[in-house]
Structures are given as C-alpha cells and as structure tokens.
Amino acid sequence: MSAVIEGRSGPWEMVIGLEVHAQVVSRAKLFSGAATDFGAEPNTQVSMVDAAMPGMLPVINRACVEQAVRTGLGLKAEINPVSVFDRKNYFYPDLPAGYQISQYGRPLVGKGRVLLDLPDGATREVGITRLHLEQDAGKSLHDQHPAKTYVDLNRSGVALMEIVSEPDLRSSEEAGLYLRKLRSILRYLGTCDGNMEQGSLRCDINVSVRRPGEAYRTRCEVKNVNSIRFVQQAIDYEARRQVEVYEGGGTVGQETRLFDSGRGATRPMRTKEHAHDYRYFPDPDLVPLVLSEEFIAGLREGLPELPDEKKARFVGAYGLPPYDAGVLVADQETAAFFETVAKGRDAKQAANWVMGDFFAALNRTGRTIDDPPVSAAALGRLIDLVADGTVSGRIAKEVFEAMVETGKEAAAIVEEKGLRQVSDTGAIEAAVDRVIAANPGQVALFKAGNPKVLGWLVGQVMKATGGKANPKMVNEILRQKMGA
C-alpha cells in the first residue's frame, strides 16, 4: 500500500514511524496511589507525589508493570528482565517536578511486531522498536479564561506505555491500519481502552520523504494527534509540504510540528530536541526494575486469544476468507457475537449476515455491539429459518428489518405477516405455467440456447408469488416444463 507522491521532478516515497502513547488501564497511577478515573473534577485526583511536593518518593505500581509486560508479550516483543527508569528533564507548567519519570537506554520492552491486515487479505509486518513505561504530564486548559491558562493535574502521574514503531509505514492508509490493529491488540489485552477522544491513546507522527530506494532524509515530528482520521490527514499534508520544500530548492529541517485539524495542515511548534537536550539520567529514587522468568511466564500463560490467532482460527475452523476473518476479529465483542451466530450453522452465511445487514443496522440505529438491535441468538434463529426453507433469503432480509424495528423474534414476524415460503409443488407449478404462457418470446430464447433467460423467468415467478416461492423449486420446475 505504498503511496507515491508525484512531484514536478518525479516520484517521492513517504517514510513514516509512529510513537503511540497508550494510557495504562489501572486503578492507580504509576508511582502513587491516586485514582485514574476519567472525567473527574480538575485537581481532585492528585497525590503529594503527583504534585511533586518536596520529600515525596515514587513507589512503582506493580499492576502497571504487569500491563506493560502483557502488552509487550501481545506484540511478540522481547521483555527485558532488567530495565531502568530515567528522569527526562524539561519545563512545562503542567509538569510540577520539572522532569518526567520515563525510560530511555534500558526500556522494559524491546523489539516486537504488528501484522497489518491489508485489504486484499494479505498481511505485512511492521516492526516495534521498543515499549517503555513513563508517567503522563498534567493538562493545560486554555479555554477556561480569556487571558489565563489553568492547569489540571488529574492526569499527572498516570501510567503511559510509549510504543515506538520502526519507520516501516509507507502511506497514511498503512498508518491507519497500524493504529487500528494496535488499538485492537490493546483492547483484547485490556491494557488500554484505546479511547482517542478521551486522550487515552495519542500519537506522535514522524514523517519524511525520499526518492524511491534512497537513504532516509530528515524527518519532522507531528505531536499529539488524537484521531486516526487526523493522523492520516497530517501525514498526507506533511509529506506533500516536504516534497514542495525539496522541489523548491530548500531543505527540510528537523522540527516538531502541530496539526491544525480545522485547516488540515501542520505548523511549526519548535526545533526538534535531541536526547541530550533532556539530560536523561537514572532516577536516583528508583532502583532498576528486575523481572523474574517466573513473573514473565505467568503473564504469558494468562494472555487471551489475540486478533492474529483468532483470525487464523476463523480461517481454519470456519473456512472464512482472510478478509472476512480480519473484519470480524478487529473487535473482541464482534468476534464473540459472530461465534454465537455461527455456532452449528453455515459460517460464511453467518459472516455475511453479521458484516452486511447487522453492521448496517448498527450504523443506522446508532447502537453498539454491546446493545444490539438484534441479539446474536435471535439472528441465528433467523438464519435457521432460511436453512430449513421456512423463508427465502430475500424475505429473510425483510424479516430482519422488522426485527430491528419491533424487537420481535423472526418466527413471530413470519407468522404475523404470512411470509412463510411456498414449497407447495402445485401452487408453484401454477405460477410457473402463468409466467411461461405470458412470456413465449423469453421461453423461445431459452430453448434456443440462452441460459441467462432462466434467471429472468425465475424472477418473474418470484414476483408473481410475492417472493414466497421456494427459489430452488421454481428453478427446477421451470427447467422441467421448458424441456431443459
């Protein structure tokens, strides 16, 4: 899915790497016992440690470490048995200590991978460079007063996993696929809720361009983008901007930029810092974090079935195409819904119903998979009515819409509306005779060797019977009466 930018002087290639900041699901912060509930009143979830009061010492939250290790295992990454917390020094009003406790030279998690599910059903691997734990900063509020900025420290000290990818992405579309897959993995694991609109998943984007096959050029970083759509827009704009700079005879300087979602453009924020600008050094209040093999093995044994493994099972056990399986496993609740519908039934038919009519009903009604307009069990019973010949496939769609509107069971709707499929041979023969008599020209075409006419004649019989005739019987009787 590489995207080539056609410039005035020839083609250019995007080179993209993402740094994802994923807020850890935990009841307490990384180094204090303060709560982490979203939406609390400003500055009501702040301990002395979070506020950086003198003499306060950080104490590592074991649950946050477990969540980070589980995430590393879910990314098929190396878990480093010894890691070190560093102080990353910089000043900002919402960073009370004047430094952020993070990891630099010796992170908790090393190299891993994410498999992208491409639209054609193929997969492509994107490398993970590292995952490290760090504490979040507070939040500056610029919209509370016309001349002042307020600071809310509720988020200060909340545990973050920074997940850094290799520069393996080559288009904004691939970046979108990567973020969706990473969010899916995090949600399966229960280590981050992935709610970008609440800020619990944020993304920094590193973008550069080059001639195809050329060495990497200077990159620019776009900070704190909080939706997949905005990530893709920022990449496309920034790549095009850099191409125009180069083709205008200029050079791209390494800098940090912001994305203006209203204008769909990036703008300069500051010259890009280097690691030495932050004066990293090991935090003297925290000893190295040492993990035993037993600790890591115990977390590995407790991992759930993750999207890639579930997709492989859906392809192997249910015989689904890779694309269908990928769509169904992207969300854990959707996968469970499908498996309930498919149990003891034709899996491909169940997948078609879930991805087609059911997804459409969710979008139309604004409901979620946790509060569906039709339950998985009820949808399965509708499919059973098609399988046993009670209703035709076309009538089943009408029944499904009635189920969405009324909440009633499929069988009750079929009886109330008289939609039971006609399988009576005599009734179907009578309808077929009428259609043959009314369309001698089409019958002649069929007998002359035009097989496509049969489908049209079947349609006429179905229309004459209000869609209730058994299509298979209609087909057989038509062929028999026309001497086929």
N, C-alpha and C positions, 0 to 999 in steps of 0.2 A: 504493500500500500504506500510505497514511497511517493511523495509528491514532488514533482519537478516544477520549479518556478522558471518560466520562460522570460528571461530578461532581454534587453536590447542587444546584449553581447553574447547571448547563448544561454544554455540551461544552468540552473543553480539547484543545489540539493540542501534540504533542511537537515540539521543535526540537533536533536532535542534530548535533553535529560530532565527528569522531574525530581524535585525534592518534596515529598509529601509529609506534612505534619499531621499525625493522627493522634487525637486525644484518647488516652487510655481509659477504658471503662473500668472504673474503680470507685469505691465509696469515699476514699480519702485521697489526699494529694500525695505527690511523690516523696516529699520529705516532711510532711506534717499530717496531723490528724484532722485538718479542716475538711468540711464537706465539699463535694464537687457538683452539686445539683445545678442544672442549667436553669436560668431564668430567675434566680433569687434576687432579692433587693440588693443594690450595689453595696459592696463592702460589708456584707453580713456573713461571709464565709472566708474570713481572713484570720489566721492564727498569728502569733508573735513571730513565728518563723517566716511566714509568707510576707509579713510586713518588714522583715529584716531588722527587727529590734536588736540592740546590742546584747551580746552574750547568748543569743539563741543558736542552738546547734541543730543541723538537719539529721533526721533519722530515716533511713531508707524504708520504703513501703514494700514489703515482700510481695504483696499481690500485684503491684505494678511490674515488678521484675518478672513474675510468672507470666503476666500478659505479654510482655515484650518477648520473652523466650518462646512462648507459644506462637506468636506471630512469626518469629524467625523460623521456627520449625514448619509453619504453614507455607512459608516462602521457599522451602527446601534450602535453607541457608545454613552456613556454619555458625555454631554457637560457641562463642569464645569463653572458656572456663574462667578466665581472669579478665576483668575489664576495669577501667579507671574513670572516675568522674573528675572533670576538669572545671575550672572557672573560666568562663568566656566573658571578658570584661568589656563593657560598653555602657554609656549613659543614655537613659531614656526615662522620662517621668514615670512610666508605669513599671519600671524595674527598680524597686526600692533599694536593693543591695548594691546596685551599680555593676552587678555581674549576674550571669545566668549559669546555673549548675548544669553542665552538659557533658558530653563525651567527645573526645577528639581522636587522639592517637590510638587508643585501645577501646574500641566500641564493644558493646555487648554482643552484637550480631554481625557477621561478616558477609561474604558473598552468597547470593542466592539467585532466584529466578522467578519470573512471572511468565506464564504462557498466554499469549494473545490469541483469542478465538476470532479468526478472520471471517469475513462474510462468506467466503467460498467454502467454509468448513475446515480449512487448513489451520494450522497453528504456527506461531512464531515466538521464539524465546527472547525476552528482554532481561538483561542482567540486572541484578540488585547489587550495588556496591557495598552497602552497609545499612544497618539499622542501629540507631543509638537512642538511649533514653535521655531526656532532658526535661527541665521544668519550664512551663509556659510563663510568659510575662503577663502583666495585668492588661487592662484595656483602657485606652484613652477615648473619652467621649467628647466629640467635637460639636455635637448638635444639641447640647443641653443649655447653652448660654451663648448669646451673640458675640461675646468678647473673651470668654474664658474656655479653657479645656479642663474637664473634670477627669478624675482617674478612678476606675473601679478595679479593686484588687481581688475580686472573687476568683478570677481565672489565674491569678499569680500562684505559681507552685503546682498547678495541675500537671499531671504527668503527660508528656508527649513522646511519641515514637517518631523520630525523623527517619523516613525511609527514602534512601537515595538510589536512583536508578543509574545505570550506565547510559552513556549518550547513544542509545541504540534505536531511538524512535526517529522516524523519517517523515512524519506528516502529522498534522493536527488530528486527523482521524485516528491514527495509531495512538496518539496521546489520550484521546477519549476512550479508546478500547482498554488501554492500560489502566486508566483511573477506575473505570467501571469494574475491571477484573480485580484490581487491588481492593477496592471497596467491598466487592463480593466476598473475597477471602477474609477480610477483617470482620465482616458481619457473620460469616459462618463460624469463625473462631470465637466471636463475642468479645473481641479485644478493643474494638472501636465501633461506635454506632454509625459512623460514616455520614452523619448529617451535615452536609456542607453549608446549608443555610443557617445552621446554628454555630458554625465555626469549628466544629469538632473534627473536620477534615479540611485542611487548607493546602495550597500547592504553590511552590515556587518553581518557575519555569526557566530553564537555561536553554537559550536558543542561539545558534549560529548558522551561517550558510557557507557553502563552499561549492566549487566546481566538482561535478561527479568524479570520484576517485582521488580527489585532492586531500592533503592533510587538513586537520581541523584548523579553523580560523578562530578569531576572538569571539567569545560568547558574551551575551548580555543576559542578566537575570531579571525576570519579572516577578515581583514579590506578591505573596498573599492573595492569590486568586481563589475565589470560593465557590465556583461552579464549573462543571465540566464544559458547559457551553462557552463560558468566558475564557477558560483555558484555551479552547480551540481558536476562539476569535483572537486572543492575544498572540498566539503562535503565528497565525497567518499574517497578522498585521506586522509583527516584529520582524519576521523573515522577509517580507516584502520591503520593509523600511531599510533593512541592512543591504539588500540587493541594490536598492536605489542609491544608497551611500557609496557602495563599491563602484557601481556603474557611472556615478558622477565624479569618480576620481578621488573620493575620500577614503578614510579608514574608519573602521568601527572600533571604538574604544570600549574597554571592559567597564561596565557600569551596571548599577541597579536601577530598574525602571518600575513604574507602577502602571497598571492597566486601568484606563478610564472606560468603564462599561457603557457610559452614556454616549461617548464619542466612538467607542470601538477602537481605541488607539492606546498605545503605550506612550509614556512620557518620562523624562529623566527624574530620578529621585536623588541619587548620589553616585559618586565614583565608587566602583566596586572595591570593597575591602578585601584584604588578603588575610590569611590565618594569623600572621604575626601582628596585624593591627588589633586583634582581640586579646593579645598577650595571654594565650592559653597557658595554664599551669595546673597540676593536680590539686584538687580541693583539699586543703590541709585538715578539714573537719570530717572527711570521709575516707575510710580505708578502702583499698581495692576490693571490688566485688568478686568473690570466688564462688563458683558453682560446682557442685559435685556431679559426677556422672550419673549418680542415682537420681538426683534432682531433675536433671535434663531428661533422663529416660522416663521418669514418671510423668512428666508433662507430655512427652512424645506419645506415650501409651494412651493418654486421655484425649488426643486430638479427635475431632469429629471427621466424618467423611467430607472432604473438601471439594470445591467445584470441579477440579480436573478429574478427580477419581470418580465423582458422581457422574460426570459426563461420560467417562469411559464405560461405566456400568450401564448407563441408559442406552448407549450404542450397542454394547454387547448383549445385555439381558433383554432389552426391549426391541432391539433391531431398529432403533431410530437413526435417521441421518445425523451426522455430526452437528449440522447447523441447528436442527430442532433440539437436540440434546443440550447444546450450548445455551439456547434461549431459555429452556426450562430450568436449568440449574443455576442461572445467573442470580436467582434469588432463592434462598433456602425455603421460604414459605411456598413459593410457586412450585418448587420441586416436590414438596410434600403433597401439595394439592394434586399435582399430576399423578403421583403414585397412587393416591386414593382413587382417582378416577379410573386409572388404568388397571387396577387390581382385578384379575380374572377376565379382562376384556382385551380387545384389539388395541395394542399400544399406539400404533400410528393413528388410528381413528381418535383415540383419546387425546393425543397430542394436537391433532388438527382442531378439535373442539376447544381445547384449552387456549391454544395460541390464536385461534380465529374468533369465534363467536364470544367466548368467555372474556378474552382480553378486551375485545371491542365493548362489551357490556361494562367492564370496569372503567374504561375511559369515558364512556357515555354517562354513567351514573356518578362518577367521581368516588366510587367505593374503592376499598383496598382489598387485597387478598385475605387480610385478617377479618374483614367484614364483607364477604362477597354477596352479590345479589342472588347467586345460586350456589348452594353448597356443593362440595366435591361429590358427596354421596348422591345428591339429587341429580347432578349432571350425569353421573354414572348410570343411574336408573333410566334416564332419558336415552342414553346410548343403548341400553339393553332393549328398549322398545324398538329401536331401529334394527338391532341384530335379530330379534325374534319375528320381525316382519309386521309388528303392530302398526308402525308408521313408516313412511318413506323418509329418505334423507331430507327432501325438500320440506315436507311437513314438519319434520323434527325441528327445523330452524324456526318455523312459525311457533311451535310449542315452546321452544326455548325463550323466545321473546315474551311470550305470555307468562312464563315462569319468572322472568325478570320483573315484569310489571306487577304481578299479583302475589308472588311468593308461593304459589301453589305447586304441588307435585305434578310431574309430567303426565302420569296416568290419569289424574283427575281432570286435567285440561283436555286430554284426548277424548275422554268420555263426555265431558260437558259440551264440547264443540263438535262432536261427531266426526273426529278426524281419523278414526281407525282405518287403516289401509284396506282397500278392497282386494281380496285374494280369491273371490268367488269366480271360478272359470266362466260360468255362464254370463255374468254381468260384464266381465272384461271382453268376452267374445262379441257381445252385442255392441259394445263401444267400438271395438276394432272393425266390425262389419260396417258400422256407420262411417268411420273415417275412410275406409277403403272405397266405399261407394261414392263418397264426396270428393275423392281426390284420384281419379283414374289416371291423370297425367303423371303424378308422382309415382304411382304404382308401376306404371309402364317404364319409367326411368329406372326404378329399382330392378325390375325384371330384365332390363337391357344391360344390367351390369354396373349400375351406380350405387354402391353400398351406402354412401352418405345420406341418401334419401331416407334410409331406415330410421335414423335418429330424428329426422323431422317428423316422420309419421308417429314415432313413439311419443314425441312431444304433443302432437295433436290429440292422441288418445288420453294422455295425462291431463291435458287441458279440458277435455270433454268430461273427465271424471273428477274434476276439481282437485287434481293432484293426488287422489287417494288410491288409484290403481297401483298394484304391485308392478314396478317397472320391469323386473325380470320376467314376470309372466306376460306382460304386454309385449315385450321383445320376442319371446318365444312364440306367442300366438300369431303375431304379425308375420313372422317368418314362415310359419306353418301355412297360413292362409294365402300367402303370396307365392307359395311353392319354392321357398328358399331351402 
